[in-house]
Amino acid sequence: MAKPLGADLTDIAIPLSKLFLDPNNPRFVGSDWIFIPDHDAIKSGPQEEAAERLIASHDIDKLKSIMEHNGYLPIDRVVVRRIDDDHFIVLEGNRRICSAKQINGYLDTGEKIPEEIMKTFDQIPCLLYEGVESDKNAAWVFQGIRHISGISEWSAFNKAKLIVEQMEAQGLSFTEVGKSFGLSAFGAAQWVRGYYSFLQAKEETEFGKYIDERIYPFFQEIFGRSSIAVKEWMKWDDTKKIFLDAANLNEFVSWFYPKKNDDESDIDREPTKSDMEEAWSRRRISKRDDLRNISYMIHKSPKNWMEFRSGADVDKAYNRAILDELEEDRESDKNAVDKFFSVLTEAKKQLENTPFSVIGNEDNKEKLRKILDEIIKTKEKLSAFL
């Protein structure tokens, strides 16, 4: 039996200045990659290039912001291998180390980062790998274990719950809690409002006891910039953290558990769990973009919005709304053309019947002369197209 990988790992705390990014990081490697040996890997050029790659494509700014407000959190230890006593190459954790190295003691606003946070970057808890894997393979082994099988992803609902609990426990604003989790104030507010509205739906709607976390992302989407009309339709109250229109909220939830057309025979029967699962599989809204399309219909096409509410398929109703708007635009363009020629014709008639009071007054004659000169100039410009 092969020796367990953990046997080759040793706890060690290493100064941040002695940790070096891996220019051979599997994140960077393509089929034409040329391996960079250790003596070159720790030089400033490859280190700067590795940092630039991470910053450009791997959310370093977001991770940096989280660290600036929480300090370095050794939840997952960085895995390194030793080159010598002053140089350690990072095998797993390059994003974290790159982010930590970007922190200079000041926020982007110029505000100084508290000393107790800066001290967390002095010594980084690491695992030192001293196994037999070659320099070229070690990073692949550790990153493969972590990223192929992967860390179990939290549900969107659980993420929202954590944000809300942090806000309530510490009395944080949207801006403050957002910075702690790498979110904008608007993004944090969207998660939080979605959470409260989800709880309201569970407590107050007809389908509340059947609702589970799968529906939460749709509540979160209501508070996005593209779904404002849906939020207003249910009358969100930001102070009370609830929707004030209970009927519309109930209708909204019903879209996820539609009744069958032949359900009349079971009208007095309590639906079973399998009934609700079957209803969920027929939900009228299956993706978050559907809410954006519904918001568009509420705002732009009341007729198609009412058709959707009456049972029409959301995609079909939305597509008809788009076609209706295109038709209205074409009609508007036609009307604009008609109005253009009507105005020109009327202007011609007015000129042909210029009142003597205009011609007999020097000021009016000068004003008319200027207008006619401008008309002649415009005609000359248009002649190139006529």
Short mmCIF file of the C-alpha atoms (twelve columns), coordinates in Angstrom:
data_MODEL
# 
_entry.id   MODEL 
# 
loop_
_atom_site.group_PDB 
_atom_site.id 
_atom_site.type_symbol 
_atom_site.label_atom_id 
_atom_site.label_alt_id 
_atom_site.label_comp_id 
_atom_site.label_asym_id 
_atom_site.label_seq_id 
_atom_site.Cartn_x 
_atom_site.Cartn_y 
_atom_site.Cartn_z 
_atom_site.pdbx_PDB_model_num 
ATOM 1   C CA . MET A 1   0.000   0.000  0.000   1 
ATOM 2   C CA . ALA A 2   1.323   3.449  -0.906  1 
ATOM 3   C CA . LYS A 3   2.534   5.761  1.838   1 
ATOM 4   C CA . PRO A 4   -0.235  8.219  2.834   1 
ATOM 5   C CA . LEU A 5   0.333   11.726 1.509   1 
ATOM 6   C CA . GLY A 6   -0.292  13.226 4.935   1 
ATOM 7   C CA . ALA A 7   2.817   11.541 6.297   1 
ATOM 8   C CA . ASP A 8   4.948   13.861 4.159   1 
ATOM 9   C CA . LEU A 9   3.363   17.042 5.537   1 
ATOM 10  C CA . THR A 10  4.706   18.984 8.510   1 
ATOM 11  C CA . ASP A 11  3.202   21.986 10.330  1 
ATOM 12  C CA . ILE A 12  5.313   25.096 9.908   1 
ATOM 13  C CA . ALA A 13  4.815   28.874 10.204  1 
ATOM 14  C CA . ILE A 14  6.621   30.852 7.497   1 
ATOM 15  C CA . PRO A 15  7.035   34.646 7.116   1 
ATOM 16  C CA . LEU A 16  5.018   35.949 4.185   1 
ATOM 17  C CA . SER A 17  8.218   37.408 2.685   1 
ATOM 18  C CA . LYS A 18  9.681   33.888 2.335   1 
ATOM 19  C CA . LEU A 19  6.687   32.488 0.438   1 
ATOM 20  C CA . PHE A 20  6.916   32.566 -3.367  1 
ATOM 21  C CA . LEU A 21  4.205   32.067 -5.943  1 
ATOM 22  C CA . ASP A 22  4.482   29.060 -8.235  1 
ATOM 23  C CA . PRO A 23  5.081   30.203 -11.844 1 
ATOM 24  C CA . ASN A 24  4.364   26.573 -12.824 1 
ATOM 25  C CA . ASN A 25  0.946   26.743 -11.157 1 
ATOM 26  C CA . PRO A 26  -1.386  24.246 -12.882 1 
ATOM 27  C CA . ARG A 27  -3.814  27.166 -13.336 1 
ATOM 28  C CA . PHE A 28  -1.378  28.631 -15.894 1 
ATOM 29  C CA . VAL A 29  -0.129  25.550 -17.705 1 
ATOM 30  C CA . GLY A 30  -1.145  24.867 -21.293 1 
ATOM 31  C CA . SER A 31  0.003   22.220 -23.736 1 
ATOM 32  C CA . ASP A 32  2.939   24.416 -24.813 1 
ATOM 33  C CA . TRP A 33  4.076   25.330 -21.277 1 
ATOM 34  C CA . ILE A 34  7.830   25.396 -20.580 1 
ATOM 35  C CA . PHE A 35  8.710   24.447 -16.994 1 
ATOM 36  C CA . ILE A 36  10.517  27.151 -14.980 1 
ATOM 37  C CA . PRO A 37  13.191  25.714 -12.638 1 
ATOM 38  C CA . ASP A 38  13.378  26.794 -8.993  1 
ATOM 39  C CA . HIS A 39  16.402  29.082 -9.321  1 
ATOM 40  C CA . ASP A 40  14.476  31.133 -11.924 1 
ATOM 41  C CA . ALA A 41  11.017  30.722 -10.376 1 
ATOM 42  C CA . ILE A 42  11.900  32.820 -7.311  1 
ATOM 43  C CA . LYS A 43  13.252  35.737 -9.353  1 
ATOM 44  C CA . SER A 44  11.259  38.959 -9.578  1 
ATOM 45  C CA . GLY A 45  10.269  38.521 -13.246 1 
ATOM 46  C CA . PRO A 46  8.488   35.146 -12.949 1 
ATOM 47  C CA . GLN A 47  7.017   36.197 -9.590  1 
ATOM 48  C CA . GLU A 48  5.542   39.390 -11.031 1 
ATOM 49  C CA . GLU A 49  4.206   37.518 -14.046 1 
ATOM 50  C CA . ALA A 50  2.564   34.887 -11.824 1 
ATOM 51  C CA . ALA A 51  0.967   37.617 -9.706  1 
ATOM 52  C CA . GLU A 52  -0.299  39.440 -12.813 1 
ATOM 53  C CA . ARG A 53  -1.881  36.221 -14.119 1 
ATOM 54  C CA . LEU A 54  -3.651  35.589 -10.844 1 
ATOM 55  C CA . ILE A 55  -4.828  39.193 -10.509 1 
ATOM 56  C CA . ALA A 56  -6.147  39.233 -14.081 1 
ATOM 57  C CA . SER A 57  -8.191  36.036 -13.946 1 
ATOM 58  C CA . HIS A 58  -8.674  34.706 -10.431 1 
ATOM 59  C CA . ASP A 59  -10.527 37.284 -8.273  1 
ATOM 60  C CA . ILE A 60  -7.477  38.406 -6.312  1 
ATOM 61  C CA . ASP A 61  -8.989  41.840 -5.636  1 
ATOM 62  C CA . LYS A 62  -12.033 40.272 -3.998  1 
ATOM 63  C CA . LEU A 63  -9.919  37.966 -1.818  1 
ATOM 64  C CA . LYS A 64  -7.639  40.902 -0.938  1 
ATOM 65  C CA . SER A 65  -10.652 42.944 0.205   1 
ATOM 66  C CA . ILE A 66  -11.840 40.086 2.417   1 
ATOM 67  C CA . MET A 67  -8.373  39.793 3.997   1 
ATOM 68  C CA . GLU A 68  -8.146  43.559 4.578   1 
ATOM 69  C CA . HIS A 69  -11.243 43.381 6.748   1 
ATOM 70  C CA . ASN A 70  -10.799 39.965 8.376   1 
ATOM 71  C CA . GLY A 71  -7.049  39.443 8.427   1 
ATOM 72  C CA . TYR A 72  -5.379  36.256 7.202   1 
ATOM 73  C CA . LEU A 73  -7.624  33.350 8.203   1 
ATOM 74  C CA . PRO A 74  -5.718  30.028 8.402   1 
ATOM 75  C CA . ILE A 75  -8.843  27.966 7.755   1 
ATOM 76  C CA . ASP A 76  -7.042  26.008 5.038   1 
ATOM 77  C CA . ARG A 77  -3.300  25.911 5.411   1 
ATOM 78  C CA . VAL A 78  -1.080  26.716 2.484   1 
ATOM 79  C CA . VAL A 79  0.983   23.777 1.212   1 
ATOM 80  C CA . VAL A 80  4.603   24.590 0.330   1 
ATOM 81  C CA . ARG A 81  7.886   22.927 -0.521  1 
ATOM 82  C CA . ARG A 82  11.287  24.155 0.539   1 
ATOM 83  C CA . ILE A 83  13.916  25.469 -1.847  1 
ATOM 84  C CA . ASP A 84  16.154  26.665 1.001   1 
ATOM 85  C CA . ASP A 85  15.645  28.278 4.395   1 
ATOM 86  C CA . ASP A 86  14.626  31.604 2.818   1 
ATOM 87  C CA . HIS A 87  12.558  30.417 -0.131  1 
ATOM 88  C CA . PHE A 88  9.399   28.275 -0.148  1 
ATOM 89  C CA . ILE A 89  7.341   27.654 -3.283  1 
ATOM 90  C CA . VAL A 90  3.554   27.531 -2.796  1 
ATOM 91  C CA . LEU A 91  2.029   24.294 -4.075  1 
ATOM 92  C CA . GLU A 92  -1.546  24.953 -2.969  1 
ATOM 93  C CA . GLY A 93  -2.802  28.405 -1.907  1 
ATOM 94  C CA . ASN A 94  -1.294  30.695 -4.546  1 
ATOM 95  C CA . ARG A 95  -4.422  32.884 -4.634  1 
ATOM 96  C CA . ARG A 96  -4.306  33.462 -0.886  1 
ATOM 97  C CA . ILE A 97  -0.594  34.254 -0.832  1 
ATOM 98  C CA . CYS A 98  -0.861  36.514 -3.886  1 
ATOM 99  C CA . SER A 99  -3.738  38.388 -2.220  1 
ATOM 100 C CA . ALA A 100 -1.833  38.731 1.053   1 
ATOM 101 C CA . LYS A 101 1.201   40.131 -0.763  1 
ATOM 102 C CA . GLN A 102 -0.959  42.860 -2.360  1 
ATOM 103 C CA . ILE A 103 -1.904  44.273 1.057   1 
ATOM 104 C CA . ASN A 104 0.245   47.297 1.945   1 
ATOM 105 C CA . GLY A 105 -1.348  48.478 5.193   1 
ATOM 106 C CA . TYR A 106 -3.907  50.833 3.606   1 
ATOM 107 C CA . LEU A 107 -7.331  50.395 2.063   1 
ATOM 108 C CA . ASP A 108 -8.073  51.794 -1.402  1 
ATOM 109 C CA . THR A 109 -9.800  54.696 0.379   1 
ATOM 110 C CA . GLY A 110 -6.513  55.613 2.075   1 
ATOM 111 C CA . GLU A 111 -7.741  54.431 5.466   1 
ATOM 112 C CA . LYS A 112 -5.075  52.643 7.514   1 
ATOM 113 C CA . ILE A 113 -5.656  48.941 8.179   1 
ATOM 114 C CA . PRO A 114 -5.691  48.188 11.956  1 
ATOM 115 C CA . GLU A 115 -2.431  46.819 13.350  1 
ATOM 116 C CA . GLU A 116 -4.115  43.687 14.717  1 
ATOM 117 C CA . ILE A 117 -5.182  42.760 11.182  1 
ATOM 118 C CA . MET A 118 -1.748  43.482 9.680   1 
ATOM 119 C CA . LYS A 119 -0.081  41.230 12.297  1 
ATOM 120 C CA . THR A 120 -1.979  38.224 10.937  1 
ATOM 121 C CA . PHE A 121 0.215   38.403 7.817   1 
ATOM 122 C CA . ASP A 122 3.536   38.181 9.703   1 
ATOM 123 C CA . GLN A 123 3.605   34.383 9.952   1 
ATOM 124 C CA . ILE A 124 1.541   32.203 7.625   1 
ATOM 125 C CA . PRO A 125 0.549   28.750 8.945   1 
ATOM 126 C CA . CYS A 126 1.644   26.232 6.306   1 
ATOM 127 C CA . LEU A 127 2.094   22.552 5.632   1 
ATOM 128 C CA . LEU A 128 5.606   21.728 4.421   1 
ATOM 129 C CA . TYR A 129 5.683   18.943 1.848   1 
ATOM 130 C CA . GLU A 130 8.812   16.790 1.939   1 
ATOM 131 C CA . GLY A 131 7.706   13.829 -0.146  1 
ATOM 132 C CA . VAL A 132 9.192   12.112 -3.142  1 
ATOM 133 C CA . GLU A 133 7.077   13.785 -5.814  1 
ATOM 134 C CA . SER A 134 9.181   15.686 -8.326  1 
ATOM 135 C CA . ASP A 135 9.135   19.483 -8.379  1 
ATOM 136 C CA . LYS A 136 7.005   19.339 -11.513 1 
ATOM 137 C CA . ASN A 137 4.335   17.017 -10.083 1 
ATOM 138 C CA . ALA A 138 3.843   18.128 -6.466  1 
ATOM 139 C CA . ALA A 139 1.596   21.105 -7.232  1 
ATOM 140 C CA . TRP A 140 -0.546  18.984 -9.545  1 
ATOM 141 C CA . VAL A 141 -1.069  16.372 -6.831  1 
ATOM 142 C CA . PHE A 142 -2.240  18.843 -4.171  1 
ATOM 143 C CA . GLN A 143 -4.320  21.047 -6.449  1 
ATOM 144 C CA . GLY A 144 -5.846  17.952 -8.033  1 
ATOM 145 C CA . ILE A 145 -6.986  16.626 -4.664  1 
ATOM 146 C CA . ARG A 146 -8.551  19.973 -3.804  1 
ATOM 147 C CA . HIS A 147 -10.050 21.104 -7.093  1 
ATOM 148 C CA . ILE A 148 -11.035 17.901 -8.910  1 
ATOM 149 C CA . SER A 149 -13.003 16.337 -6.084  1 
ATOM 150 C CA . GLY A 150 -13.580 19.868 -4.782  1 
ATOM 151 C CA . ILE A 151 -14.800 21.409 -1.571  1 
ATOM 152 C CA . SER A 152 -18.519 20.874 -1.066  1 
ATOM 153 C CA . GLU A 153 -20.251 24.034 -2.250  1 
ATOM 154 C CA . TRP A 154 -22.678 25.724 0.117   1 
ATOM 155 C CA . SER A 155 -26.188 26.325 -1.129  1 
ATOM 156 C CA . ALA A 156 -27.113 29.914 -1.951  1 
ATOM 157 C CA . PHE A 157 -29.550 29.867 0.978   1 
ATOM 158 C CA . ASN A 158 -26.837 28.868 3.467   1 
ATOM 159 C CA . LYS A 159 -24.561 31.624 2.198   1 
ATOM 160 C CA . ALA A 160 -27.360 34.155 2.643   1 
ATOM 161 C CA . LYS A 161 -28.110 32.833 6.135   1 
ATOM 162 C CA . LEU A 162 -24.477 33.325 7.157   1 
ATOM 163 C CA . ILE A 163 -24.451 36.918 5.862   1 
ATOM 164 C CA . VAL A 164 -27.685 37.737 7.709   1 
ATOM 165 C CA . GLU A 165 -26.449 36.182 10.955  1 
ATOM 166 C CA . GLN A 166 -23.222 38.179 10.760  1 
ATOM 167 C CA . MET A 167 -25.155 41.397 10.145  1 
ATOM 168 C CA . GLU A 168 -27.523 40.795 13.039  1 
ATOM 169 C CA . ALA A 169 -24.879 39.584 15.503  1 
ATOM 170 C CA . GLN A 170 -22.474 42.464 14.860  1 
ATOM 171 C CA . GLY A 171 -24.877 45.211 13.828  1 
ATOM 172 C CA . LEU A 172 -23.190 45.579 10.433  1 
ATOM 173 C CA . SER A 173 -24.338 47.664 7.494   1 
ATOM 174 C CA . PHE A 174 -24.622 46.236 3.979   1 
ATOM 175 C CA . THR A 175 -21.307 47.887 3.136   1 
ATOM 176 C CA . GLU A 176 -19.547 46.425 6.178   1 
ATOM 177 C CA . VAL A 177 -20.837 42.886 5.809   1 
ATOM 178 C CA . GLY A 178 -20.185 43.032 2.058   1 
ATOM 179 C CA . LYS A 179 -16.528 43.859 2.607   1 
ATOM 180 C CA . SER A 180 -16.202 40.897 4.978   1 
ATOM 181 C CA . PHE A 181 -17.376 38.517 2.262   1 
ATOM 182 C CA . GLY A 182 -15.984 40.211 -0.838  1 
ATOM 183 C CA . LEU A 183 -19.353 41.629 -1.924  1 
ATOM 184 C CA . SER A 184 -20.482 45.099 -2.899  1 
ATOM 185 C CA . ALA A 185 -23.048 46.778 -0.647  1 
ATOM 186 C CA . PHE A 186 -25.671 46.172 -3.350  1 
ATOM 187 C CA . GLY A 187 -24.673 42.509 -3.635  1 
ATOM 188 C CA . ALA A 188 -24.867 41.977 0.125   1 
ATOM 189 C CA . ALA A 189 -28.273 43.677 0.226   1 
ATOM 190 C CA . GLN A 190 -29.519 41.396 -2.534  1 
ATOM 191 C CA . TRP A 191 -28.525 38.266 -0.572  1 
ATOM 192 C CA . VAL A 192 -30.050 39.597 2.656   1 
ATOM 193 C CA . ARG A 193 -33.351 40.791 1.191   1 
ATOM 194 C CA . GLY A 194 -33.706 37.520 -0.670  1 
ATOM 195 C CA . TYR A 195 -33.265 35.669 2.620   1 
ATOM 196 C CA . TYR A 196 -35.941 37.641 4.484   1 
ATOM 197 C CA . SER A 197 -38.425 37.374 1.616   1 
ATOM 198 C CA . PHE A 198 -37.804 33.609 1.420   1 
ATOM 199 C CA . LEU A 199 -38.636 33.279 5.123   1 
ATOM 200 C CA . GLN A 200 -41.787 35.326 4.615   1 
ATOM 201 C CA . ALA A 201 -42.877 33.029 1.787   1 
ATOM 202 C CA . LYS A 202 -42.377 29.968 4.001   1 
ATOM 203 C CA . GLU A 203 -44.362 31.487 6.848   1 
ATOM 204 C CA . GLU A 204 -47.189 33.265 5.051   1 
ATOM 205 C CA . THR A 205 -47.990 31.693 1.682   1 
ATOM 206 C CA . GLU A 206 -50.269 28.816 0.755   1 
ATOM 207 C CA . PHE A 207 -47.283 26.714 -0.298  1 
ATOM 208 C CA . GLY A 208 -45.051 27.697 2.621   1 
ATOM 209 C CA . LYS A 209 -44.670 24.263 4.198   1 
ATOM 210 C CA . TYR A 210 -43.566 22.792 0.867   1 
ATOM 211 C CA . ILE A 211 -40.952 25.431 0.081   1 
ATOM 212 C CA . ASP A 212 -37.303 24.455 0.363   1 
ATOM 213 C CA . GLU A 213 -33.958 26.122 -0.352  1 
ATOM 214 C CA . ARG A 214 -34.187 25.471 -4.093  1 
ATOM 215 C CA . ILE A 215 -36.499 28.456 -4.455  1 
ATOM 216 C CA . TYR A 216 -34.198 30.880 -2.602  1 
ATOM 217 C CA . PRO A 217 -32.138 31.985 -5.684  1 
ATOM 218 C CA . PHE A 218 -35.355 33.231 -7.300  1 
ATOM 219 C CA . PHE A 219 -36.087 35.420 -4.273  1 
ATOM 220 C CA . GLN A 220 -32.543 36.742 -4.448  1 
ATOM 221 C CA . GLU A 221 -33.015 37.564 -8.130  1 
ATOM 222 C CA . ILE A 222 -36.087 39.690 -7.315  1 
ATOM 223 C CA . PHE A 223 -33.724 42.227 -5.765  1 
ATOM 224 C CA . GLY A 224 -31.408 42.411 -8.770  1 
ATOM 225 C CA . ARG A 225 -31.297 45.504 -10.934 1 
ATOM 226 C CA . SER A 226 -33.135 43.790 -13.791 1 
ATOM 227 C CA . SER A 227 -36.110 42.583 -11.729 1 
ATOM 228 C CA . ILE A 228 -37.208 45.801 -10.046 1 
ATOM 229 C CA . ALA A 229 -40.726 45.638 -11.505 1 
ATOM 230 C CA . VAL A 230 -41.347 42.246 -9.873  1 
ATOM 231 C CA . LYS A 231 -40.200 43.613 -6.510  1 
ATOM 232 C CA . GLU A 232 -42.516 46.612 -6.902  1 
ATOM 233 C CA . TRP A 233 -45.426 44.380 -7.979  1 
ATOM 234 C CA . MET A 234 -45.224 42.615 -4.598  1 
ATOM 235 C CA . LYS A 235 -44.553 45.939 -2.799  1 
ATOM 236 C CA . TRP A 236 -41.326 45.308 -0.916  1 
ATOM 237 C CA . ASP A 237 -40.963 47.275 2.332   1 
ATOM 238 C CA . ASP A 238 -37.285 47.644 3.178   1 
ATOM 239 C CA . THR A 239 -37.970 48.768 6.740   1 
ATOM 240 C CA . LYS A 240 -40.187 45.813 7.631   1 
ATOM 241 C CA . LYS A 241 -38.222 43.453 5.366   1 
ATOM 242 C CA . ILE A 242 -41.406 41.967 3.901   1 
ATOM 243 C CA . PHE A 243 -43.611 42.153 0.828   1 
ATOM 244 C CA . LEU A 244 -46.777 44.088 1.638   1 
ATOM 245 C CA . ASP A 245 -48.919 42.576 -1.143  1 
ATOM 246 C CA . ALA A 246 -49.677 39.125 0.276   1 
ATOM 247 C CA . ALA A 247 -51.848 38.107 -2.693  1 
ATOM 248 C CA . ASN A 248 -49.145 38.807 -5.250  1 
ATOM 249 C CA . LEU A 249 -46.516 37.067 -3.101  1 
ATOM 250 C CA . ASN A 250 -48.751 34.000 -2.941  1 
ATOM 251 C CA . GLU A 251 -49.221 34.128 -6.716  1 
ATOM 252 C CA . PHE A 252 -45.464 34.398 -7.201  1 
ATOM 253 C CA . VAL A 253 -44.844 31.256 -5.136  1 
ATOM 254 C CA . SER A 254 -47.643 29.416 -6.969  1 
ATOM 255 C CA . TRP A 255 -45.648 29.698 -10.199 1 
ATOM 256 C CA . PHE A 256 -43.229 27.170 -8.727  1 
ATOM 257 C CA . TYR A 257 -45.962 24.702 -7.730  1 
ATOM 258 C CA . PRO A 258 -48.563 24.919 -10.517 1 
ATOM 259 C CA . LYS A 259 -51.733 22.862 -10.212 1 
ATOM 260 C CA . LYS A 260 -52.700 20.399 -12.890 1 
ATOM 261 C CA . ASN A 261 -55.731 21.198 -15.012 1 
ATOM 262 C CA . ASP A 262 -57.410 17.995 -13.798 1 
ATOM 263 C CA . ASP A 263 -56.749 18.650 -10.097 1 
ATOM 264 C CA . GLU A 264 -60.441 19.347 -9.314  1 
ATOM 265 C CA . SER A 265 -61.003 15.780 -8.114  1 
ATOM 266 C CA . ASP A 266 -58.265 16.186 -5.498  1 
ATOM 267 C CA . ILE A 267 -59.281 19.654 -4.378  1 
ATOM 268 C CA . ASP A 268 -59.858 18.583 -0.744  1 
ATOM 269 C CA . ARG A 269 -56.870 16.238 -0.530  1 
ATOM 270 C CA . GLU A 270 -53.665 17.408 1.128   1 
ATOM 271 C CA . PRO A 271 -50.900 17.122 -1.484  1 
ATOM 272 C CA . THR A 272 -48.152 14.623 -0.754  1 
ATOM 273 C CA . LYS A 273 -44.434 15.250 -0.992  1 
ATOM 274 C CA . SER A 274 -44.343 13.449 -4.332  1 
ATOM 275 C CA . ASP A 275 -47.206 15.657 -5.557  1 
ATOM 276 C CA . MET A 276 -45.168 18.760 -4.727  1 
ATOM 277 C CA . GLU A 277 -42.026 17.347 -6.332  1 
ATOM 278 C CA . GLU A 278 -44.027 16.652 -9.462  1 
ATOM 279 C CA . ALA A 279 -45.440 20.200 -9.355  1 
ATOM 280 C CA . TRP A 280 -41.919 21.629 -8.938  1 
ATOM 281 C CA . SER A 281 -40.839 19.754 -12.058 1 
ATOM 282 C CA . ARG A 282 -43.595 21.635 -13.947 1 
ATOM 283 C CA . ARG A 283 -42.777 25.046 -12.442 1 
ATOM 284 C CA . ARG A 284 -43.585 27.977 -14.679 1 
ATOM 285 C CA . ILE A 285 -40.274 29.671 -13.883 1 
ATOM 286 C CA . SER A 286 -37.232 27.456 -14.261 1 
ATOM 287 C CA . LYS A 287 -34.369 29.969 -14.435 1 
ATOM 288 C CA . ARG A 288 -33.532 33.290 -12.847 1 
ATOM 289 C CA . ASP A 289 -33.580 35.087 -16.207 1 
ATOM 290 C CA . ASP A 290 -37.311 34.373 -16.355 1 
ATOM 291 C CA . LEU A 291 -37.818 36.984 -13.617 1 
ATOM 292 C CA . ARG A 292 -36.002 39.579 -15.687 1 
ATOM 293 C CA . ASN A 293 -38.300 38.775 -18.608 1 
ATOM 294 C CA . ILE A 294 -41.355 39.023 -16.367 1 
ATOM 295 C CA . SER A 295 -40.105 42.360 -15.069 1 
ATOM 296 C CA . TYR A 296 -39.805 43.541 -18.666 1 
ATOM 297 C CA . MET A 297 -43.416 42.543 -19.372 1 
ATOM 298 C CA . ILE A 298 -44.715 44.284 -16.247 1 
ATOM 299 C CA . HIS A 299 -42.932 47.464 -17.299 1 
ATOM 300 C CA . LYS A 300 -43.335 47.362 -21.072 1 
ATOM 301 C CA . SER A 301 -46.191 45.040 -22.022 1 
ATOM 302 C CA . PRO A 302 -49.135 44.793 -19.588 1 
ATOM 303 C CA . LYS A 303 -51.096 42.737 -22.131 1 
ATOM 304 C CA . ASN A 304 -48.479 39.987 -22.319 1 
ATOM 305 C CA . TRP A 305 -47.894 40.209 -18.570 1 
ATOM 306 C CA . MET A 306 -51.567 39.426 -18.011 1 
ATOM 307 C CA . GLU A 307 -51.350 36.572 -20.527 1 
ATOM 308 C CA . PHE A 308 -48.514 35.044 -18.510 1 
ATOM 309 C CA . ARG A 309 -50.496 35.424 -15.285 1 
ATOM 310 C CA . SER A 310 -53.397 33.661 -16.995 1 
ATOM 311 C CA . GLY A 311 -51.262 30.638 -17.781 1 
ATOM 312 C CA . ALA A 312 -49.238 31.445 -20.905 1 
ATOM 313 C CA . ASP A 313 -45.692 30.107 -21.127 1 
ATOM 314 C CA . VAL A 314 -43.218 32.712 -19.887 1 
ATOM 315 C CA . ASP A 315 -40.936 32.474 -22.940 1 
ATOM 316 C CA . LYS A 316 -43.815 32.744 -25.380 1 
ATOM 317 C CA . ALA A 317 -45.348 35.703 -23.530 1 
ATOM 318 C CA . TYR A 318 -41.975 37.459 -23.369 1 
ATOM 319 C CA . ASN A 319 -41.233 36.855 -27.062 1 
ATOM 320 C CA . ARG A 320 -44.639 38.280 -27.994 1 
ATOM 321 C CA . ALA A 321 -43.883 41.313 -25.831 1 
ATOM 322 C CA . ILE A 322 -40.619 41.856 -27.717 1 
ATOM 323 C CA . LEU A 323 -42.377 41.511 -31.081 1 
ATOM 324 C CA . ASP A 324 -45.106 43.926 -29.977 1 
ATOM 325 C CA . GLU A 325 -42.494 46.506 -29.008 1 
ATOM 326 C CA . LEU A 326 -40.686 46.096 -32.345 1 
ATOM 327 C CA . GLU A 327 -44.004 46.615 -34.123 1 
ATOM 328 C CA . GLU A 328 -44.669 49.721 -32.041 1 
ATOM 329 C CA . ASP A 329 -41.207 51.027 -32.903 1 
ATOM 330 C CA . ARG A 330 -41.858 50.463 -36.614 1 
ATOM 331 C CA . GLU A 331 -45.191 52.250 -36.339 1 
ATOM 332 C CA . SER A 332 -43.527 55.056 -34.412 1 
ATOM 333 C CA . ASP A 333 -40.866 55.386 -37.126 1 
ATOM 334 C CA . LYS A 334 -43.583 55.499 -39.793 1 
ATOM 335 C CA . ASN A 335 -45.445 58.179 -37.868 1 
ATOM 336 C CA . ALA A 336 -42.242 60.165 -37.470 1 
ATOM 337 C CA . VAL A 337 -41.666 60.083 -41.245 1 
ATOM 338 C CA . ASP A 338 -45.237 61.165 -41.924 1 
ATOM 339 C CA . LYS A 339 -44.901 64.002 -39.414 1 
ATOM 340 C CA . PHE A 340 -41.590 65.075 -41.011 1 
ATOM 341 C CA . PHE A 341 -43.105 65.504 -44.461 1 
ATOM 342 C CA . SER A 342 -46.224 67.117 -43.037 1 
ATOM 343 C CA . VAL A 343 -44.117 69.748 -41.285 1 
ATOM 344 C CA . LEU A 344 -42.090 70.445 -44.462 1 
ATOM 345 C CA . THR A 345 -45.248 70.783 -46.533 1 
ATOM 346 C CA . GLU A 346 -46.763 73.181 -44.021 1 
ATOM 347 C CA . ALA A 347 -43.527 75.212 -43.938 1 
ATOM 348 C CA . LYS A 348 -43.605 75.501 -47.733 1 
ATOM 349 C CA . LYS A 349 -47.178 76.812 -47.600 1 
ATOM 350 C CA . GLN A 350 -46.284 79.339 -44.919 1 
ATOM 351 C CA . LEU A 351 -43.356 80.645 -46.992 1 
ATOM 352 C CA . GLU A 352 -45.540 80.932 -50.087 1 
ATOM 353 C CA . ASN A 353 -47.967 83.043 -48.073 1 
ATOM 354 C CA . THR A 354 -45.472 85.136 -46.141 1 
ATOM 355 C CA . PRO A 355 -47.410 87.980 -44.453 1 
ATOM 356 C CA . PHE A 356 -46.609 91.557 -45.545 1 
ATOM 357 C CA . SER A 357 -46.002 92.368 -41.857 1 
ATOM 358 C CA . VAL A 358 -42.893 90.140 -42.048 1 
ATOM 359 C CA . ILE A 359 -41.570 91.539 -45.330 1 
ATOM 360 C CA . GLY A 360 -42.302 95.143 -44.336 1 
ATOM 361 C CA . ASN A 361 -40.345 94.983 -41.073 1 
ATOM 362 C CA . GLU A 362 -36.513 95.179 -41.232 1 
ATOM 363 C CA . ASP A 363 -35.979 93.078 -38.106 1 
ATOM 364 C CA . ASN A 364 -38.368 90.402 -39.348 1 
ATOM 365 C CA . LYS A 365 -36.794 90.438 -42.829 1 
ATOM 366 C CA . GLU A 366 -33.350 89.893 -41.313 1 
ATOM 367 C CA . LYS A 367 -34.663 87.019 -39.196 1 
ATOM 368 C CA . LEU A 368 -36.334 85.436 -42.249 1 
ATOM 369 C CA . ARG A 369 -33.153 85.907 -44.339 1 
ATOM 370 C CA . LYS A 370 -31.108 83.982 -41.730 1 
ATOM 371 C CA . ILE A 371 -33.601 81.149 -41.587 1 
ATOM 372 C CA . LEU A 372 -33.683 80.848 -45.387 1 
ATOM 373 C CA . ASP A 373 -29.863 80.845 -45.506 1 
ATOM 374 C CA . GLU A 374 -29.826 77.962 -43.001 1 
ATOM 375 C CA . ILE A 375 -32.410 76.088 -45.063 1 
ATOM 376 C CA . ILE A 376 -30.268 76.514 -48.214 1 
ATOM 377 C CA . LYS A 377 -27.186 75.224 -46.386 1 
ATOM 378 C CA . THR A 378 -29.107 72.206 -45.102 1 
ATOM 379 C CA . LYS A 379 -30.443 71.495 -48.613 1 
ATOM 380 C CA . GLU A 380 -26.882 71.520 -49.980 1 
ATOM 381 C CA . LYS A 381 -25.766 69.015 -47.331 1 
ATOM 382 C CA . LEU A 382 -28.725 66.751 -48.089 1 
ATOM 383 C CA . SER A 383 -28.093 66.943 -51.839 1 
ATOM 384 C CA . ALA A 384 -25.250 64.455 -51.462 1 
ATOM 385 C CA . PHE A 385 -27.792 61.821 -50.378 1 
ATOM 386 C CA . LEU A 386 -30.590 62.719 -52.784 1 
# 
